[in-house]
Amino acid sequence: MARALGEAARRLTAQHGAAVLQGLSADELFTDLERQLETLDQMSAARSR
């Protein structure tokens, strides 16, 4: 269950135009991001051959 942002976090989010991602842990987010980047890297390497 997601916790509400504290006042300081709300200010920083608004100041930087950030988005709050709900339902993902940092481990899930970055593991998936790494997998996607590796796939793009492989596709790029295959095209340059």
N, C-alpha and C positions, 0 to 999 in steps of 0.2 A: 504494500500500500504506500502510495506516494505521500510524502509530507509536504505541507504548505511551506512556501518560501518565507524566510524571516524578512524583516524590514530591510536589512542591509542587502540581502540577496535580491529583493524586489527592486531596490534602487539601482544596483549594478546591472540587473537585467534590462531595466528601462533605459539606463544611460547608454548602454552599448547596443541596444536593439537586439538583444539575445533572445533565443527561443529556449524554453524549458522542454526537454524531452521526457515524456512520461512513459513509464512501463519498461524501461531498459536500465540495467545496471551498467556501470562503466566497463566491466569485463565483457558483457554481451556486446555493447556498442563497439568497442575497439577490436574485439576478436572478429566481428563481422566486417568492420572497416578494413582490417588487415587482409582478410580473405579476398575482399573485393579488389583491393589494390594489387595483390599478387596476381589475380586473374587478369587485370588490365595490363600489368607488366608482361605477363606471358603472351597476351594477345599482341601487344606492341612488338615484342621480340619476334613473334612469328611473322608479322607483316614486314619487318625489315629484312627478312631473309630473301 
